[in-house]
Amino acid sequence: MRKHPIKKIVGLTALYAALIVGIFVLQFKTESVLNRVFGDLHVSFAQTQADGAGMKLKNQFQAAYRGITVSASENFPVQVFSADDAQNVRNLTLESFTETPSSIELHFDDGSTIAFSVGGEGVENQLAITASPANEDDIITVPYKTSSSYTVEELGANRMILSTKDQMSALTAPAMDAERLTFAAGNNLALYGDYDPAKHFEFVAVSGLPMTDSMTYNTTLKQFRDTLVTRFAQQASSATADSLTESEVVAYVAEMAGRNMYNEAIDTVPDSFKKGNRRTYVSAPFFDTLVAMDRSLNMETERMASMVNTALSSKNPDIFTMEGIGDYILREKNTSVIASLLQFPGRMEEFTPSVAQASGLMSLYAKLYRSDGSLAGPLEPLMEKCISVIGENAKLENGELVITEGDMILSTEQYTVTGTALIALGGIMQHPEYAEAGRLLVNKQLSSMDSLSLQTLANLYPVLVEENTFYPHTKILGYYGTKPVWAWTCARDISYRIMGEDIVNINIDFPQNYTHYVIFKGVPTFHARIEIQQLMFRTDPSFEIYNSSGYVYHSEDETFFLKSRHKSQNELIRLWCDHATNFTQK
C-alpha cells in the first residue's frame, strides 16, 4: 500500500464521497421541510417518512415574524395543564395543519389548536396568535424566543416591548414570561405589531411629578376628612339638618369615632334622622332598632345574590363595580356560585372591560388578596389587562392625568375609585408607578374640595378611608360548611371561637364606655343560654332601651341581635350553642 499512496487517497475519497452522498440522498428521501409564507410571517414544518407510503409531520414547527419566533419541538413542546392542577403538565403532539391565504392553523393530538394570522380588517403590520385548548378549563403554553437583532426594552406579565434601530414592536398575551406564552380558553389571543410610544400612555411617565408622592396624598386625605367633619357639623346645625342622608351621617360618625369623639358624633346627629324613616341596616351599628333594620339587610343580601346570578347568566362584568360585592364574595366564598363568578371574566371569549369594570376588578382583587389569596387567584391574570385598559384611556396634560372613555370624562367618584385601585394594586404588584398615578388622580380630584358636595364627600369616604373600622362593615367570623357566620358591625374587631363543650366565645373590641349594636348572621341556636360580662342574660324585646347590654335571637334565620355596652375594651360574650363539627375559621 505504501507504494501506491495516491491510489489509496483517491480510493478513500471516492468511498467517503459515496457515503456522504448516500446519507444525503437517504435523508432527503425520508425527511423534508415544508414552508409557508404569509407576507412577513414564515411558517415551517418538518416531515418524515410514514410507516406506509407518504410523509407525516414531525412534532416541530417554527413561525417567525419580525423579531419573534414561536416554535416547538420534542425537547420544547407545546404544553397544556388544568387550571386546577398546574403540576400535571401534558406535552402535545402536532398532527396536522390547515391554511387560508392569510392564516394557518395547527392541530394537536388532544384537539387543541394554534392559529397564526397576519393583517386583518383595518390592521396592518400585526400578527395575531390564537391558542385554544381543547378543554375550557385547561391552560396552554407555547415556547417563543426573540431575535438577537432585537432588544427587549420591557417584559411584563402580559406585554413585551422590542426595539431595533428604526422601529419598536409590542407583543401582548394573556400571560407570558421570557420563554413561553400562556393562553386560556376564554383569553386566547396574543398580538404582535408596531408600537409607537407617543401614542401610548406609560405609567412610568408620571413618576416624580408633583402630587404623586405619599406625603402629599396623606395631606390631601387629612384635608378631606377635616372638610367632611366641618361641612357636616355646619349642615347639622342649620335649617337643612333634616335633609342629611344616611351615607353622610355614617361617614361623619365613623370619622369622629376615629378621633375618639364617638358619643359627641352620635349627639350631633339630628333626632329627625335617628327616629326618621331614612335609615337602613347601614347605620344600625350606631343607632339601634336592629330587628327593624335587619329587614333591609336581608333585602340587600337577596338583591346581591340575584345580581350575581344575573351576571353569571349574562357574563356582565358590571357586577364587579357594585358596592359591597367584595364582602358578599367573602361571605359566600365556599359556594360554587362564587367560584363561577370569579372565573367567568377569565373565560370570556373577549375580555374588554370598561374603565369602571377594570377599576372594580382591581379593587376587588386587592381586597381578596388581603383577605384570602386563594380567592384572588382567578382574577390575577386579568390585572395586567385592567391596567392596560386604564392606560389606553389615559393621557398626561400639563402634569394632570386625565382619563376619558369615548368622549366622556370620568366623574370624581370614578376617578377616586380608579385612583385607589391603582394605589392598592401598585403595592401588591410592586409597581410604584401605578401607585403614583393613583395618588395623582386622587390628589387632583380633591384639590378643590370646596366644590364637592357633602354627599360626594360621604360617598368617597369608604373608598378613601377604608382602614377606618368604625365605618359599618361586614366582619367574617367563620363558616359552618358553606354557610358563613358574619357580623354587621362598627367594632374594631370581633372573633368567634368554639371552645370546649360547644361554648362559643365571641370577643368584641370597641372603646370602653361606648355602646354599639351588632347584627350576627349564621349563629346556631344557643337556647337562651348566654353570658355577657360574666352574667347570664335573658332575652328581652326591649333590650335596646336599657342602659346595659342585651340581646334578641331569631332561631328561624339564626340571627343574633346584640346591644354591646362596653365596661371594658374587649367584651366577652359566651354562647352555649348546639354541637357542630363542621366549623372552620376560614
N, C-alpha and C positions, 0 to 999 in steps of 0.2 A: 504493500500500500504506500510505503514511503516513496517508492519510485514514481508513483503517479498521483502526486498531491492535487494537481489541477483537476484530474478526473474525479477525485473524491469530493472536492469542493463543489464542482458542477453537479455531481450526483445528489449531494445532500441539499443543495439549494433547490434543485428540482423537486426533491421529496417534500421539503418544508413548504414550498410554494403550493404543491398539490394539496397538502394537508390544510393549509390556511384557506385556499380557495374552496376546498370541500366543506370546511366548517362554515364559511360564509354562505355557501350555497344551501347547506342544510338549515342554517339559522333563518335565512330569508324564506326558505320553503315552509318552516314550521312557525315562524313569528313574523309579525309585521306591525306597522304603526298606521293608525287612521287619524287623519287630520281634518278638522272642520274650522272654517274661518267665517266670522260674522263681524265685519268691519275690523275693529281693533281687538276683538275677542278671538283668541286662538285656543281651540279645544283639541286635545289629542288623547287617543286611547291606544292601548297595546292589545293585540290579539294573538292567539296561538292556535296550533293545530288541535282540533277537537278529536275525541276518541274515534269518531267515524269520519266521514267526509266533511270538508268545510272547516271554518275557523270559528273560534269563540273568544269573547272578551276576557282579558285578564283583569284581575281586581286592582286596576290602577287607572287613573286619569289625571290630566292637568288642564286647568282653564286659566289662561294668562290674559290679563287686561291691564295695560298702563301701570305697571309697577307692582301689581299684586298677582299672586298665583295661588289659586285654590286647587288643591290636589289631594290624592290619596293613593296608598299602595298597601301591600301586605304588612309592611312594617309600621305604617302610619295610616290606619284605615279610618273611614267614616265610622263613628260610634254612636250608639243610642243607649239610653238608660231611662228608667222610670223616674218621674218626678218625686215619687215616694220612696225610691230606693236607689240613691245615686251611686252606691257601691257596686251594684250589679250591672256592669258595663258590658254591652254586646258589640262585637265587631260586625259590620255589614259588608256584604259582598256585592260588587257591581255585576248586574246581569244583562242589562240592555240599555239602549238609549233611543229616543225619538227626536226629530228635529223639524223646525219650520224655517223659513227664510231668515228670521231674526232671533231664533232661540233654539236651545237644545235642552232636553230633559233626560236625566239619568235615573234609571230604575234599579232598586236594590232588592236583595233577596227577601226582605221582610215586608215589602210593599212601600217602603219609604222612597221619596224622590228628591232630587236636587235639580233645579232648573236655572239656567243662565240665559238672560236676555239683554239685548243692548238697545239703547234708544227708547222709543215709545212715543205715545202721543204727547206732543209739546215738550219732549225731553230730549236733549242732545248730550252726548259725551257722558253717558251714565250706564253703568252695569247694574242689573238687578239680579240678586241671588235669592231664590226661594227654596228653602229646605223644609220639607214637610214630613214629619214622622208618620208612620202608618197608624200608630196608636195615639189618640189625642192626649193621653196622659204621659207620653214619652218626650224626652229631650234629645235632640240630635246635635252632634258636634262634628265639625268639618275642619281638617287641617288647612292652614294657609301660611304664606310667607310673603315677604316684601322683597322687591328687587334691591340689589346692592347700590344701584344708582339713585335710589330714593332715600330720603332722610325722614325718619319718624319724628315729627315735631310734637305729637301728643298721642298718648294711648290711654284711653279711659275704659270704663266698664262697658260702654257700648259705642264708642267712637274713636277713630284713629285719624290723625291728620298727617299726610305725607307731603313732602316737597321735593322738587328738583330745582334746577337753576331758574326755570322760567314759568313754573306753574305749581299750584298746590292742589291736592286732592283730599277728599274726605271719604272714609269708609264708616258707615253706621250699621250696626247689627243689634239684635235684641240683647246679646251679651257677647263679650269677646275677651280674650287675653292675648298674649304675644304669639300663641301658636294655633289657637282654634277659635272658630266662630260657633256660636251656640244659638240654637233655634228651638222654638216650641210650636205646638200645633196652632195656637192662637196668636203667635208672634213669630212669624216665619220668614220675614223679609229683611234682607240686607241690601244697602245701596252704596255704590261707589261711583264718585264722579268729581267734576271740578269743584273747587272750593275757593270762594273769594272772601277773605276776612273782612273786607269793608262792608259786605252785605250781611254779615253775621255778628250779632251781639255776642261778646265773650264776657263772662262774669269777671274774669281777671281784670277787665278794663276799669272796674270800679275800685280796685284795691288802692288804698291810700287816699281816696277822695275825701273831702270834708263830709262829716256826718255818717261815716261808715264805721267809726270806732266804738268800742263798748262804753267808754266813759260818756260820750255824747248821748248814746242810746239810753243809758241809765238815768242821765239828767232829764231826758225827754220823758221817760216813764214817771219820774218823780213829779214833774210838772203836770203830767196828765192826771195823776192820782190827786194831786192838790186841787187841780181845776174841777175835777168831779165833785170833791167834797164841798168846795166853796159854792159851786153852782147849785148843788142840791140844797144846801143849807139856805141859800137865798130864796129858792123857789118854795121850800117847805114853810118859810115864814111869810110868804107873800099871798096875794089873793088867788093865785093859781095853784095853791098847795093841793087842792082836790084833784088836780089833773095829773099828779105824779103816777107814773106807771110802775108795774111790778119790777121790771128789769132795772129801772132807776133806783128804786128802793133797795133792792137786793145788792146792787153794786155798791151803794153808799154804806149800808150796814156792814158788808163784808170788809170794805176798806177801813172803816172806823174800828171794827173789831181787830184788824191787824195792827191798829195803833193803840190797842188796849183801851178803847173807848166804846166797848160793846153796848153797855147799858145806856150811855149817852146817845148813841145812834138810835136804839130802839125808842127812846123817849122823844127823839126829834121827829120820827115818822108820824105824820098826822093820823089821828084816830079814824078819819074818814077812809083811810086806806086799810088800816088794821081790821076794821069792822065792816068794810065795804065788800062789794062783790067783784072786785078786780083781782082778787088773789087766786092763785092756783097752788099746786104742790110745791112750786119753785120756792116760795117764801115760807113754807110751812116750818122749816127748822128754826126760824126766828119768831114766828107769831102764832104758834099753836093751831087749834082746830084741825088736828091731824086726821081724824076719821073723815071729816068732810073733804079735806084736801086730797085724801087718798083716791077719791074717785077720779080726779083729774090726772093723778099719777098712773092709774090703771089705764085710763083712756090714752095717755101718751105712749105707754108701753104697747098697747094694742095697735096704735097708729104706726109706731116704728116697725112692728112685726109685719104689718100689712105692706108698708113701703118696701121693706126688704124683699118680700115675696114678689112684689111688682117689679122691682129692679132685676131680680133673677129671671123673671119671665121675659122682660123687655130688653135685658142686657144694657141697662142705662146707668152709666157711672155717676149720674146726678146724686145717687144715694149717698155718695161719699162726701157731698157738700153739706149734708144735713147736720144741724146742731144735735149733739148727743149721740151720734152714730157710734163713736168710739166706745162710750160707756155701754151702749147696748151690745156691741160685739163682745166686749169683755164679760158681760153678764152671761151671754148665751154661747160662749166660745166652745163649749163641749158638745154642741149640736151640729148635725150635718148641714143645717141651713147656713150657719156661719162659715163653715168650711167652703161651701159652694160660693158664698158671697165674696170671700176673699180671693177665690181662684178665678172667677169669671172675667175680670179685666185682662188677665194674662192670657186667657184663651179666646179673646175676641179676635175675629178674623182680621180686623184692622183697628188697632188701639190708637185713636187720635183724640185724646182728651182736650177739652177746653181749658182755659187758664184756671177757671173756678174748679173744674174737676181735678186738674193736676194739683192745684193747691190743697184741695180737700184730701186727696190721696197722700200727699206728702205729710200733711198734719196727722192723718190717721196712722201712717207708717211710724212716725216719730212717737206717737202715743203708745202704740202697740209695742214698739221696740223697747220702750222704757218699762212697760208693764209685763210683757210676755213675748220674748224674742221669737219664739216659735210661731206665734200668730202673725208676726210681721213678715215671715219668710216669703209667702206667696206674693207680697207687694214689692219686695226688694228689687226684683228685675225690672220693675216699672219705673223706678225712681229716676234713672237717667233720662228716660223718655219724658217724664213730667218736667224735669229740669230743662230739657231742650225745648219743650212747648213754651215755657215761660221765656226762655232766651229768644225764641223765634218771634215773640210778640213784644220784645223789649228793645229799647234804644236809649242811648245817652244823649241828652240835650242840655247843654250848658251846665254840666255837673249834676243834672237831675235824671233819675232813672224813670222812664215813662213806659208804662205797659198798656197796650191797646189790643183790642180784639175786634178785627174788622175796622170799622170807623168809630167804635165805642171805647171811650176811656173808662177804666175801672173806677168803681165807687171807692170812697175812703175805706169802707168796711172790707171790701175785697182786697184793696191794696194791703191792708193790715193783716188779713188772713194769709195772703201770699208772702208778705214780708216775714211774719213769724214762722211760717212753714220753712222758708229758706234758712232762717236762723237755726231752727231745730235740725234741719237736715244737714246743714253745713257742719254742725258739731258732730253728728253721728257719722257722716261720711268723711270727716276730716278734710273738708273743702272750705277753708276760711273765706274764700271769695264769695261763696253762696251766702254765708252769714253776713258778710259786709254788704252785699247787695240787699239783703233783707233789712238790715238796720237802716240803710239809706232810704229804702221805701217807706219804712215806718216814720223815721225822723222827718222826712219831707211832708208826709201827710199830717203829722201832728205839729208842724212848725207854726201853724196858725190856729191854735186851739180855741181862740175866741169865736171863730166862725163855725165851730162844731156845736150842734145842739146837745142838750143834756142827754137826750135819748141816744144819740150817736155815741157819746162818751160811755154810756151804760152798756150799749151793745158791744163796744170794743173791750170793755173791762175784762171779761173772762178770757178773751183771746190774748190780751197783753199781760195780764197778771195771773197767769194760770197757776202759779205756785201758791196763791192765797187760798188755803184750805177752808177759810171761813166762808168762802163763796159756796152756796149749796151745791152738792155734788154726789155722785154715786161712789160708794165705797164697797168693793167686792170683799166678802168675808170668807168665802169658801164655796164648795159645791157638794150637794148630795147627789152623786151620779152626775147627770147633766143639768140638774136643777140648781140654780145659784142661790146662795144666801147673800143678801146685799142690803145696804142701808142708804137711805136718802138723808143726808146729814150736812151739818156745817162744822162738825168736830174736826179737830186736828188729825185724830187717828182713832180707829176702832179696830180691835182684834176680837176674834171669835175662835175659841178653842174648846174641844171636848176633853174633859178631864175624866177621872175615874168615876164609875157608877153613872155614866151618861150625864154628868153635870156639865153644862155649857157655861164657860166663863166668858163674859163679854166685858172687855176693858175699854173705857171711853176716855179719851184725852181732850179736855176742854178747860179753859181757865177757871180757877177756883172762885166760888161765889156767884158764878154766872149760870143762867138757865138756858137750855136749848131743847129742841124737840127732834126726835128721830123716828123715821118710819123704817122698820125692818121687814124685809120680804124673805120668805122661804124658811122661816124658823119653825121647826116641828113643835107640836103641842107639848106644853110643859105642865098641863093640868093644874094651872094656877099655883104651882109651886115655884115661887120666885123670891130671891133675896136681893134687896137693894140697900146699900150702905149697912150691910150685916144685919138687916132686919127683914123678916118675912112680910111681904106686902099682899094686900088683897086688891083685886081689880075694882075699878070704880069708873062709871061712865063720865063722871065729872072730874076726873083726875087732873085736868089741866087748870082748874080754877084754884087749887090749893097751893099754899106756899111751901111745897115739898115735891119730891119726885113722885111719880105714879105711872100707871100703865093701863092699857086695854089690849086684849088679844082676840083676834078673829081667827078661829080654827079653820073656817071654811076655805080661806085662801092663805093661811099661815102668815098672817100679817101681825106684827107686834108693834104697837104704838107706845112710845116712851117719852115721858117728860123727865129730863135729867137735870136736877138742880144740884150743882156740884159743891159738896163740902170739902172736896179735895180735887186736885187737878186730874187725877186718874181715878175714876169711879169704877167699881166692880159690880156687875150685875150677874147673878148666878141663876141658871135655869135648870130644873130637873126634867130634861126632855126625854121623849121616847127613845128607846135604843135604836141606834143606826150604825151600820158597819161600812157604809159606802161614802163617808165624808172625806173630802180632801181639801187641803188648804188652798191649792191652786188648781 
